[in-house]
Amino acid sequence: MMKQTFAVAIGGAAGQGVATPGDIFAKTLQSSGLHLNAYNAYQSIIRGGHTFLTIRTGPEKVTNMGDRST
């Protein structure tokens, strides 16, 4: 059983299909019983920007994308 959270980031040029594999990965993690927080960052598509998806997951509720404060 996993005891810590971890983050995975997927990125690519706009139109390369970053969102679809990210959605599949997030649903797989969720169906495995893990909690997650996902964040999509879309740059300007007009200028050929990039798309980034960051997923943070763990066995307990994940409320942010960074480290916990102590």
mmCIF file of the N, C-alpha and C atoms, coordinates in Angstrom:
data_MODEL
# 
_entry.id   MODEL 
# 
loop_
_atom_site.group_PDB 
_atom_site.id 
_atom_site.type_symbol 
_atom_site.label_atom_id 
_atom_site.label_alt_id 
_atom_site.label_comp_id 
_atom_site.label_asym_id 
_atom_site.label_entity_id 
_atom_site.label_seq_id 
_atom_site.pdbx_PDB_ins_code 
_atom_site.Cartn_x 
_atom_site.Cartn_y 
_atom_site.Cartn_z 
_atom_site.occupancy 
_atom_site.B_iso_or_equiv 
_atom_site.pdbx_formal_charge 
_atom_site.auth_seq_id 
_atom_site.auth_comp_id 
_atom_site.auth_asym_id 
_atom_site.auth_atom_id 
_atom_site.pdbx_PDB_model_num 
ATOM 1   N N  . MET A 1 1  ? 0.839   -1.190 0.000   1.00 0.00 ? 1  MET A N  1 
ATOM 2   C CA . MET A 1 1  ? 0.000   0.000  0.000   1.00 0.00 ? 1  MET A CA 1 
ATOM 3   C C  . MET A 1 1  ? 0.875   1.241  0.000   1.00 0.00 ? 1  MET A C  1 
ATOM 4   N N  . MET A 1 2  ? 0.540   2.182  -0.840  1.00 0.00 ? 2  MET A N  1 
ATOM 5   C CA . MET A 1 2  ? 1.287   3.434  -0.945  1.00 0.00 ? 2  MET A CA 1 
ATOM 6   C C  . MET A 1 2  ? 0.991   4.299  0.279   1.00 0.00 ? 2  MET A C  1 
ATOM 7   N N  . LYS A 1 3  ? 2.046   4.895  0.860   1.00 0.00 ? 3  LYS A N  1 
ATOM 8   C CA . LYS A 1 3  ? 1.877   5.719  2.058   1.00 0.00 ? 3  LYS A CA 1 
ATOM 9   C C  . LYS A 1 3  ? 2.073   7.200  1.806   1.00 0.00 ? 3  LYS A C  1 
ATOM 10  N N  . GLN A 1 4  ? 2.636   7.582  0.644   1.00 0.00 ? 4  GLN A N  1 
ATOM 11  C CA . GLN A 1 4  ? 2.905   8.970  0.350   1.00 0.00 ? 4  GLN A CA 1 
ATOM 12  C C  . GLN A 1 4  ? 2.182   9.392  -0.925  1.00 0.00 ? 4  GLN A C  1 
ATOM 13  N N  . THR A 1 5  ? 2.125   10.699 -1.126  1.00 0.00 ? 5  THR A N  1 
ATOM 14  C CA . THR A 1 5  ? 1.579   11.205 -2.380  1.00 0.00 ? 5  THR A CA 1 
ATOM 15  C C  . THR A 1 5  ? 2.697   11.314 -3.404  1.00 0.00 ? 5  THR A C  1 
ATOM 16  N N  . PHE A 1 6  ? 2.325   11.350 -4.656  1.00 0.00 ? 6  PHE A N  1 
ATOM 17  C CA . PHE A 1 6  ? 3.283   11.622 -5.717  1.00 0.00 ? 6  PHE A CA 1 
ATOM 18  C C  . PHE A 1 6  ? 2.577   12.367 -6.825  1.00 0.00 ? 6  PHE A C  1 
ATOM 19  N N  . ALA A 1 7  ? 3.360   13.054 -7.647  1.00 0.00 ? 7  ALA A N  1 
ATOM 20  C CA . ALA A 1 7  ? 2.803   13.849 -8.735  1.00 0.00 ? 7  ALA A CA 1 
ATOM 21  C C  . ALA A 1 7  ? 3.361   13.376 -10.064 1.00 0.00 ? 7  ALA A C  1 
ATOM 22  N N  . VAL A 1 8  ? 2.498   13.426 -11.084 1.00 0.00 ? 8  VAL A N  1 
ATOM 23  C CA . VAL A 1 8  ? 2.872   13.082 -12.448 1.00 0.00 ? 8  VAL A CA 1 
ATOM 24  C C  . VAL A 1 8  ? 2.462   14.259 -13.325 1.00 0.00 ? 8  VAL A C  1 
ATOM 25  N N  . ALA A 1 9  ? 3.346   14.683 -14.212 1.00 0.00 ? 9  ALA A N  1 
ATOM 26  C CA . ALA A 1 9  ? 3.044   15.781 -15.126 1.00 0.00 ? 9  ALA A CA 1 
ATOM 27  C C  . ALA A 1 9  ? 3.155   15.284 -16.563 1.00 0.00 ? 9  ALA A C  1 
ATOM 28  N N  . ILE A 1 10 ? 2.192   15.672 -17.372 1.00 0.00 ? 10 ILE A N  1 
ATOM 29  C CA . ILE A 1 10 ? 2.180   15.337 -18.794 1.00 0.00 ? 10 ILE A CA 1 
ATOM 30  C C  . ILE A 1 10 ? 2.081   16.655 -19.546 1.00 0.00 ? 10 ILE A C  1 
ATOM 31  N N  . GLY A 1 11 ? 2.904   16.832 -20.560 1.00 0.00 ? 11 GLY A N  1 
ATOM 32  C CA . GLY A 1 11 ? 2.876   18.076 -21.308 1.00 0.00 ? 11 GLY A CA 1 
ATOM 33  C C  . GLY A 1 11 ? 3.119   17.849 -22.784 1.00 0.00 ? 11 GLY A C  1 
ATOM 34  N N  . GLY A 1 12 ? 2.687   18.791 -23.585 1.00 0.00 ? 12 GLY A N  1 
ATOM 35  C CA . GLY A 1 12 ? 2.913   18.710 -25.018 1.00 0.00 ? 12 GLY A CA 1 
ATOM 36  C C  . GLY A 1 12 ? 2.337   19.921 -25.710 1.00 0.00 ? 12 GLY A C  1 
ATOM 37  N N  . ALA A 1 13 ? 2.615   20.009 -26.974 1.00 0.00 ? 13 ALA A N  1 
ATOM 38  C CA . ALA A 1 13 ? 2.087   21.124 -27.763 1.00 0.00 ? 13 ALA A CA 1 
ATOM 39  C C  . ALA A 1 13 ? 0.569   21.012 -27.857 1.00 0.00 ? 13 ALA A C  1 
ATOM 40  N N  . ALA A 1 14 ? -0.078  22.143 -27.944 1.00 0.00 ? 14 ALA A N  1 
ATOM 41  C CA . ALA A 1 14 ? -1.534  22.153 -28.077 1.00 0.00 ? 14 ALA A CA 1 
ATOM 42  C C  . ALA A 1 14 ? -1.934  21.335 -29.294 1.00 0.00 ? 14 ALA A C  1 
ATOM 43  N N  . GLY A 1 15 ? -2.910  20.469 -29.118 1.00 0.00 ? 15 GLY A N  1 
ATOM 44  C CA . GLY A 1 15 ? -3.393  19.631 -30.213 1.00 0.00 ? 15 GLY A CA 1 
ATOM 45  C C  . GLY A 1 15 ? -2.752  18.260 -30.275 1.00 0.00 ? 15 GLY A C  1 
ATOM 46  N N  . GLN A 1 16 ? -1.773  17.986 -29.408 1.00 0.00 ? 16 GLN A N  1 
ATOM 47  C CA . GLN A 1 16 ? -1.126  16.676 -29.421 1.00 0.00 ? 16 GLN A CA 1 
ATOM 48  C C  . GLN A 1 16 ? -1.894  15.609 -28.642 1.00 0.00 ? 16 GLN A C  1 
ATOM 49  N N  . GLY A 1 17 ? -2.951  15.980 -27.981 1.00 0.00 ? 17 GLY A N  1 
ATOM 50  C CA . GLY A 1 17 ? -3.744  14.993 -27.265 1.00 0.00 ? 17 GLY A CA 1 
ATOM 51  C C  . GLY A 1 17 ? -3.263  14.712 -25.863 1.00 0.00 ? 17 GLY A C  1 
ATOM 52  N N  . VAL A 1 18 ? -2.854  15.723 -25.142 1.00 0.00 ? 18 VAL A N  1 
ATOM 53  C CA . VAL A 1 18 ? -2.385  15.556 -23.772 1.00 0.00 ? 18 VAL A CA 1 
ATOM 54  C C  . VAL A 1 18 ? -3.548  15.277 -22.819 1.00 0.00 ? 18 VAL A C  1 
ATOM 55  N N  . ALA A 1 19 ? -4.691  15.863 -23.074 1.00 0.00 ? 19 ALA A N  1 
ATOM 56  C CA . ALA A 1 19 ? -5.828  15.749 -22.161 1.00 0.00 ? 19 ALA A CA 1 
ATOM 57  C C  . ALA A 1 19 ? -6.372  14.323 -22.084 1.00 0.00 ? 19 ALA A C  1 
ATOM 58  N N  . THR A 1 20 ? -6.463  13.624 -23.190 1.00 0.00 ? 20 THR A N  1 
ATOM 59  C CA . THR A 1 20 ? -7.066  12.284 -23.203 1.00 0.00 ? 20 THR A CA 1 
ATOM 60  C C  . THR A 1 20 ? -6.279  11.275 -22.373 1.00 0.00 ? 20 THR A C  1 
ATOM 61  N N  . PRO A 1 21 ? -4.969  11.113 -22.575 1.00 0.00 ? 21 PRO A N  1 
ATOM 62  C CA . PRO A 1 21 ? -4.251  10.168 -21.724 1.00 0.00 ? 21 PRO A CA 1 
ATOM 63  C C  . PRO A 1 21 ? -4.245  10.596 -20.259 1.00 0.00 ? 21 PRO A C  1 
ATOM 64  N N  . GLY A 1 22 ? -4.256  11.906 -20.009 1.00 0.00 ? 22 GLY A N  1 
ATOM 65  C CA . GLY A 1 22 ? -4.324  12.387 -18.635 1.00 0.00 ? 22 GLY A CA 1 
ATOM 66  C C  . GLY A 1 22 ? -5.626  12.001 -17.965 1.00 0.00 ? 22 GLY A C  1 
ATOM 67  N N  . ASP A 1 23 ? -6.736  12.127 -18.690 1.00 0.00 ? 23 ASP A N  1 
ATOM 68  C CA . ASP A 1 23 ? -8.038  11.720 -18.154 1.00 0.00 ? 23 ASP A CA 1 
ATOM 69  C C  . ASP A 1 23 ? -8.075  10.216 -17.879 1.00 0.00 ? 23 ASP A C  1 
ATOM 70  N N  . ILE A 1 24 ? -7.538  9.434  -18.781 1.00 0.00 ? 24 ILE A N  1 
ATOM 71  C CA . ILE A 1 24 ? -7.510  7.980  -18.599 1.00 0.00 ? 24 ILE A CA 1 
ATOM 72  C C  . ILE A 1 24 ? -6.674  7.607  -17.379 1.00 0.00 ? 24 ILE A C  1 
ATOM 73  N N  . PHE A 1 25 ? -5.503  8.244  -17.239 1.00 0.00 ? 25 PHE A N  1 
ATOM 74  C CA . PHE A 1 25 ? -4.630  7.967  -16.106 1.00 0.00 ? 25 PHE A CA 1 
ATOM 75  C C  . PHE A 1 25 ? -5.310  8.355  -14.793 1.00 0.00 ? 25 PHE A C  1 
ATOM 76  N N  . ALA A 1 26 ? -5.966  9.520  -14.766 1.00 0.00 ? 26 ALA A N  1 
ATOM 77  C CA . ALA A 1 26 ? -6.662  9.967  -13.559 1.00 0.00 ? 26 ALA A CA 1 
ATOM 78  C C  . ALA A 1 26 ? -7.782  9.000  -13.180 1.00 0.00 ? 26 ALA A C  1 
ATOM 79  N N  . LYS A 1 27 ? -8.558  8.546  -14.149 1.00 0.00 ? 27 LYS A N  1 
ATOM 80  C CA . LYS A 1 27 ? -9.641  7.594  -13.871 1.00 0.00 ? 27 LYS A CA 1 
ATOM 81  C C  . LYS A 1 27 ? -9.092  6.259  -13.382 1.00 0.00 ? 27 LYS A C  1 
ATOM 82  N N  . THR A 1 28 ? -7.946  5.847  -13.911 1.00 0.00 ? 28 THR A N  1 
ATOM 83  C CA . THR A 1 28 ? -7.316  4.604  -13.462 1.00 0.00 ? 28 THR A CA 1 
ATOM 84  C C  . THR A 1 28 ? -6.877  4.720  -12.003 1.00 0.00 ? 28 THR A C  1 
ATOM 85  N N  . LEU A 1 29 ? -6.262  5.844  -11.648 1.00 0.00 ? 29 LEU A N  1 
ATOM 86  C CA . LEU A 1 29 ? -5.848  6.056  -10.261 1.00 0.00 ? 29 LEU A CA 1 
ATOM 87  C C  . LEU A 1 29 ? -7.049  6.069  -9.331  1.00 0.00 ? 29 LEU A C  1 
ATOM 88  N N  . GLN A 1 30 ? -8.100  6.755  -9.748  1.00 0.00 ? 30 GLN A N  1 
ATOM 89  C CA . GLN A 1 30 ? -9.300  6.855  -8.923  1.00 0.00 ? 30 GLN A CA 1 
ATOM 90  C C  . GLN A 1 30 ? -9.969  5.499  -8.749  1.00 0.00 ? 30 GLN A C  1 
ATOM 91  N N  . SER A 1 31 ? -10.032 4.714  -9.806  1.00 0.00 ? 31 SER A N  1 
ATOM 92  C CA . SER A 1 31 ? -10.666 3.392  -9.692  1.00 0.00 ? 31 SER A CA 1 
ATOM 93  C C  . SER A 1 31 ? -9.817  2.431  -8.861  1.00 0.00 ? 31 SER A C  1 
ATOM 94  N N  . SER A 1 32 ? -8.532  2.773  -8.662  1.00 0.00 ? 32 SER A N  1 
ATOM 95  C CA . SER A 1 32 ? -7.656  1.976  -7.808  1.00 0.00 ? 32 SER A CA 1 
ATOM 96  C C  . SER A 1 32 ? -7.814  2.349  -6.336  1.00 0.00 ? 32 SER A C  1 
ATOM 97  N N  . GLY A 1 33 ? -8.688  3.310  -6.058  1.00 0.00 ? 33 GLY A N  1 
ATOM 98  C CA . GLY A 1 33 ? -8.954  3.705  -4.681  1.00 0.00 ? 33 GLY A CA 1 
ATOM 99  C C  . GLY A 1 33 ? -8.111  4.855  -4.181  1.00 0.00 ? 33 GLY A C  1 
ATOM 100 N N  . LEU A 1 34 ? -7.359  5.503  -5.059  1.00 0.00 ? 34 LEU A N  1 
ATOM 101 C CA . LEU A 1 34 ? -6.531  6.627  -4.646  1.00 0.00 ? 34 LEU A CA 1 
ATOM 102 C C  . LEU A 1 34 ? -7.283  7.938  -4.805  1.00 0.00 ? 34 LEU A C  1 
ATOM 103 N N  . HIS A 1 35 ? -6.922  8.913  -4.006  1.00 0.00 ? 35 HIS A N  1 
ATOM 104 C CA . HIS A 1 35 ? -7.466  10.261 -4.121  1.00 0.00 ? 35 HIS A CA 1 
ATOM 105 C C  . HIS A 1 35 ? -6.549  11.045 -5.038  1.00 0.00 ? 35 HIS A C  1 
ATOM 106 N N  . LEU A 1 36 ? -7.087  12.057 -5.712  1.00 0.00 ? 36 LEU A N  1 
ATOM 107 C CA . LEU A 1 36 ? -6.228  12.832 -6.592  1.00 0.00 ? 36 LEU A CA 1 
ATOM 108 C C  . LEU A 1 36 ? -6.706  14.259 -6.736  1.00 0.00 ? 36 LEU A C  1 
ATOM 109 N N  . ASN A 1 37 ? -5.771  15.083 -7.186  1.00 0.00 ? 37 ASN A N  1 
ATOM 110 C CA . ASN A 1 37 ? -6.027  16.474 -7.506  1.00 0.00 ? 37 ASN A CA 1 
ATOM 111 C C  . ASN A 1 37 ? -5.360  16.704 -8.856  1.00 0.00 ? 37 ASN A C  1 
ATOM 112 N N  . ALA A 1 38 ? -6.111  17.146 -9.835  1.00 0.00 ? 38 ALA A N  1 
ATOM 113 C CA . ALA A 1 38 ? -5.572  17.356 -11.182 1.00 0.00 ? 38 ALA A CA 1 
ATOM 114 C C  . ALA A 1 38 ? -5.659  18.832 -11.543 1.00 0.00 ? 38 ALA A C  1 
ATOM 115 N N  . TYR A 1 39 ? -4.659  19.298 -12.262 1.00 0.00 ? 39 TYR A N  1 
ATOM 116 C CA . TYR A 1 39 ? -4.609  20.695 -12.686 1.00 0.00 ? 39 TYR A CA 1 
ATOM 117 C C  . TYR A 1 39 ? -4.197  20.763 -14.149 1.00 0.00 ? 39 TYR A C  1 
ATOM 118 N N  . ASN A 1 40 ? -5.028  21.380 -14.967 1.00 0.00 ? 40 ASN A N  1 
ATOM 119 C CA . ASN A 1 40 ? -4.718  21.609 -16.386 1.00 0.00 ? 40 ASN A CA 1 
ATOM 120 C C  . ASN A 1 40 ? -4.248  23.040 -16.562 1.00 0.00 ? 40 ASN A C  1 
ATOM 121 N N  . ALA A 1 41 ? -3.143  23.211 -17.275 1.00 0.00 ? 41 ALA A N  1 
ATOM 122 C CA . ALA A 1 41 ? -2.642  24.547 -17.593 1.00 0.00 ? 41 ALA A CA 1 
ATOM 123 C C  . ALA A 1 41 ? -2.598  24.675 -19.102 1.00 0.00 ? 41 ALA A C  1 
ATOM 124 N N  . TYR A 1 42 ? -3.387  25.583 -19.631 1.00 0.00 ? 42 TYR A N  1 
ATOM 125 C CA . TYR A 1 42 ? -3.455  25.806 -21.066 1.00 0.00 ? 42 TYR A CA 1 
ATOM 126 C C  . TYR A 1 42 ? -2.779  27.126 -21.405 1.00 0.00 ? 42 TYR A C  1 
ATOM 127 N N  . GLN A 1 43 ? -1.771  27.087 -22.224 1.00 0.00 ? 43 GLN A N  1 
ATOM 128 C CA . GLN A 1 43 ? -1.138  28.305 -22.725 1.00 0.00 ? 43 GLN A CA 1 
ATOM 129 C C  . GLN A 1 43 ? -1.960  28.788 -23.923 1.00 0.00 ? 43 GLN A C  1 
ATOM 130 N N  . SER A 1 44 ? -1.586  29.884 -24.498 1.00 0.00 ? 44 SER A N  1 
ATOM 131 C CA . SER A 1 44 ? -2.304  30.426 -25.634 1.00 0.00 ? 44 SER A CA 1 
ATOM 132 C C  . SER A 1 44 ? -2.229  29.460 -26.816 1.00 0.00 ? 44 SER A C  1 
ATOM 133 N N  . ILE A 1 45 ? -3.365  28.912 -27.187 1.00 0.00 ? 45 ILE A N  1 
ATOM 134 C CA . ILE A 1 45 ? -3.412  27.981 -28.314 1.00 0.00 ? 45 ILE A CA 1 
ATOM 135 C C  . ILE A 1 45 ? -3.207  28.741 -29.627 1.00 0.00 ? 45 ILE A C  1 
ATOM 136 N N  . ILE A 1 46 ? -3.601  29.994 -29.665 1.00 0.00 ? 46 ILE A N  1 
ATOM 137 C CA . ILE A 1 46 ? -3.450  30.806 -30.877 1.00 0.00 ? 46 ILE A CA 1 
ATOM 138 C C  . ILE A 1 46 ? -1.973  30.932 -31.244 1.00 0.00 ? 46 ILE A C  1 
ATOM 139 N N  . ARG A 1 47 ? -1.130  31.085 -30.242 1.00 0.00 ? 47 ARG A N  1 
ATOM 140 C CA . ARG A 1 47 ? 0.303   31.242 -30.494 1.00 0.00 ? 47 ARG A CA 1 
ATOM 141 C C  . ARG A 1 47 ? 1.037   29.902 -30.500 1.00 0.00 ? 47 ARG A C  1 
ATOM 142 N N  . GLY A 1 48 ? 0.321   28.796 -30.492 1.00 0.00 ? 48 GLY A N  1 
ATOM 143 C CA . GLY A 1 48 ? 0.969   27.481 -30.508 1.00 0.00 ? 48 GLY A CA 1 
ATOM 144 C C  . GLY A 1 48 ? 1.541   27.086 -29.168 1.00 0.00 ? 48 GLY A C  1 
ATOM 145 N N  . GLY A 1 49 ? 0.865   27.480 -28.101 1.00 0.00 ? 49 GLY A N  1 
ATOM 146 C CA . GLY A 1 49 ? 1.344   27.205 -26.747 1.00 0.00 ? 49 GLY A CA 1 
ATOM 147 C C  . GLY A 1 49 ? 1.277   25.737 -26.376 1.00 0.00 ? 49 GLY A C  1 
ATOM 148 N N  . HIS A 1 50 ? 1.718   25.443 -25.180 1.00 0.00 ? 50 HIS A N  1 
ATOM 149 C CA . HIS A 1 50 ? 1.735   24.078 -24.681 1.00 0.00 ? 50 HIS A CA 1 
ATOM 150 C C  . HIS A 1 50 ? 0.614   23.856 -23.681 1.00 0.00 ? 50 HIS A C  1 
ATOM 151 N N  . THR A 1 51 ? 0.252   22.592 -23.486 1.00 0.00 ? 51 THR A N  1 
ATOM 152 C CA . THR A 1 51 ? -0.736  22.170 -22.515 1.00 0.00 ? 51 THR A CA 1 
ATOM 153 C C  . THR A 1 51 ? -0.029  21.287 -21.495 1.00 0.00 ? 51 THR A C  1 
ATOM 154 N N  . PHE A 1 52 ? -0.306  21.522 -20.219 1.00 0.00 ? 52 PHE A N  1 
ATOM 155 C CA . PHE A 1 52 ? 0.293   20.726 -19.159 1.00 0.00 ? 52 PHE A CA 1 
ATOM 156 C C  . PHE A 1 52 ? -0.803  20.189 -18.254 1.00 0.00 ? 52 PHE A C  1 
ATOM 157 N N  . LEU A 1 53 ? -0.693  18.941 -17.867 1.00 0.00 ? 53 LEU A N  1 
ATOM 158 C CA . LEU A 1 53 ? -1.602  18.333 -16.904 1.00 0.00 ? 53 LEU A CA 1 
ATOM 159 C C  . LEU A 1 53 ? -0.753  17.771 -15.786 1.00 0.00 ? 53 LEU A C  1 
ATOM 160 N N  . THR A 1 54 ? -1.037  18.184 -14.560 1.00 0.00 ? 54 THR A N  1 
ATOM 161 C CA . THR A 1 54 ? -0.342  17.665 -13.392 1.00 0.00 ? 54 THR A CA 1 
ATOM 162 C C  . THR A 1 54 ? -1.356  16.960 -12.510 1.00 0.00 ? 54 THR A C  1 
ATOM 163 N N  . ILE A 1 55 ? -1.047  15.734 -12.123 1.00 0.00 ? 55 ILE A N  1 
ATOM 164 C CA . ILE A 1 55 ? -1.918  14.943 -11.254 1.00 0.00 ? 55 ILE A CA 1 
ATOM 165 C C  . ILE A 1 55 ? -1.129  14.600 -10.000 1.00 0.00 ? 55 ILE A C  1 
ATOM 166 N N  . ARG A 1 56 ? -1.659  14.952 -8.847  1.00 0.00 ? 56 ARG A N  1 
ATOM 167 C CA . ARG A 1 56 ? -1.070  14.558 -7.569  1.00 0.00 ? 56 ARG A CA 1 
ATOM 168 C C  . ARG A 1 56 ? -2.022  13.557 -6.945  1.00 0.00 ? 56 ARG A C  1 
ATOM 169 N N  . THR A 1 57 ? -1.496  12.421 -6.495  1.00 0.00 ? 57 THR A N  1 
ATOM 170 C CA . THR A 1 57 ? -2.338  11.345 -5.994  1.00 0.00 ? 57 THR A CA 1 
ATOM 171 C C  . THR A 1 57 ? -1.754  10.737 -4.725  1.00 0.00 ? 57 THR A C  1 
ATOM 172 N N  . GLY A 1 58 ? -2.605  10.111 -3.954  1.00 0.00 ? 58 GLY A N  1 
ATOM 173 C CA . GLY A 1 58 ? -2.163  9.463  -2.724  1.00 0.00 ? 58 GLY A CA 1 
ATOM 174 C C  . GLY A 1 58 ? -3.313  8.726  -2.055  1.00 0.00 ? 58 GLY A C  1 
ATOM 175 N N  . PRO A 1 59 ? -3.014  8.002  -0.981  1.00 0.00 ? 59 PRO A N  1 
ATOM 176 C CA . PRO A 1 59 ? -4.032  7.195  -0.307  1.00 0.00 ? 59 PRO A CA 1 
ATOM 177 C C  . PRO A 1 59 ? -5.022  8.017  0.523   1.00 0.00 ? 59 PRO A C  1 
ATOM 178 N N  . GLU A 1 60 ? -4.641  9.265  0.880   1.00 0.00 ? 60 GLU A N  1 
ATOM 179 C CA . GLU A 1 60 ? -5.521  10.145 1.642   1.00 0.00 ? 60 GLU A CA 1 
ATOM 180 C C  . GLU A 1 60 ? -5.925  11.328 0.768   1.00 0.00 ? 60 GLU A C  1 
ATOM 181 N N  . LYS A 1 61 ? -6.889  12.102 1.237   1.00 0.00 ? 61 LYS A N  1 
ATOM 182 C CA . LYS A 1 61 ? -7.381  13.244 0.469   1.00 0.00 ? 61 LYS A CA 1 
ATOM 183 C C  . LYS A 1 61 ? -6.228  14.169 0.079   1.00 0.00 ? 61 LYS A C  1 
ATOM 184 N N  . VAL A 1 62 ? -6.168  14.538 -1.194  1.00 0.00 ? 62 VAL A N  1 
ATOM 185 C CA . VAL A 1 62 ? -5.135  15.429 -1.721  1.00 0.00 ? 62 VAL A CA 1 
ATOM 186 C C  . VAL A 1 62 ? -5.786  16.782 -1.955  1.00 0.00 ? 62 VAL A C  1 
ATOM 187 N N  . THR A 1 63 ? -5.327  17.794 -1.229  1.00 0.00 ? 63 THR A N  1 
ATOM 188 C CA . THR A 1 63 ? -5.991  19.100 -1.289  1.00 0.00 ? 63 THR A CA 1 
ATOM 189 C C  . THR A 1 63 ? -5.182  20.158 -2.027  1.00 0.00 ? 63 THR A C  1 
ATOM 190 N N  . ASN A 1 64 ? -3.946  19.852 -2.423  1.00 0.00 ? 64 ASN A N  1 
ATOM 191 C CA . ASN A 1 64 ? -3.146  20.845 -3.125  1.00 0.00 ? 64 ASN A CA 1 
ATOM 192 C C  . ASN A 1 64 ? -2.142  20.146 -4.043  1.00 0.00 ? 64 ASN A C  1 
ATOM 193 N N  . MET A 1 65 ? -1.409  20.920 -4.805  1.00 0.00 ? 65 MET A N  1 
ATOM 194 C CA . MET A 1 65 ? -0.454  20.346 -5.749  1.00 0.00 ? 65 MET A CA 1 
ATOM 195 C C  . MET A 1 65 ? 0.972   20.322 -5.207  1.00 0.00 ? 65 MET A C  1 
ATOM 196 N N  . GLY A 1 66 ? 1.202   20.901 -4.016  1.00 0.00 ? 66 GLY A N  1 
ATOM 197 C CA . GLY A 1 66 ? 2.551   20.983 -3.470  1.00 0.00 ? 66 GLY A CA 1 
ATOM 198 C C  . GLY A 1 66 ? 2.715   20.180 -2.204  1.00 0.00 ? 66 GLY A C  1 
ATOM 199 N N  . ASP A 1 67 ? 3.858   20.382 -1.579  1.00 0.00 ? 67 ASP A N  1 
ATOM 200 C CA . ASP A 1 67 ? 4.147   19.702 -0.319  1.00 0.00 ? 67 ASP A CA 1 
ATOM 201 C C  . ASP A 1 67 ? 3.281   20.239 0.793   1.00 0.00 ? 67 ASP A C  1 
ATOM 202 N N  . ARG A 1 68 ? 3.056   19.397 1.768   1.00 0.00 ? 68 ARG A N  1 
ATOM 203 C CA . ARG A 1 68 ? 2.282   19.840 2.942   1.00 0.00 ? 68 ARG A CA 1 
ATOM 204 C C  . ARG A 1 68 ? 3.115   20.795 3.777   1.00 0.00 ? 68 ARG A C  1 
ATOM 205 N N  . SER A 1 69 ? 2.448   21.748 4.377   1.00 0.00 ? 69 SER A N  1 
ATOM 206 C CA . SER A 1 69 ? 3.155   22.610 5.334   1.00 0.00 ? 69 SER A CA 1 
ATOM 207 C C  . SER A 1 69 ? 3.059   21.955 6.699   1.00 0.00 ? 69 SER A C  1 
ATOM 208 N N  . THR A 1 70 ? 4.103   22.117 7.482   1.00 0.00 ? 70 THR A N  1 
ATOM 209 C CA . THR A 1 70 ? 4.128   21.470 8.798   1.00 0.00 ? 70 THR A CA 1 
ATOM 210 C C  . THR A 1 70 ? 3.770   22.414 9.894   1.00 0.00 ? 70 THR A C  1 
# 
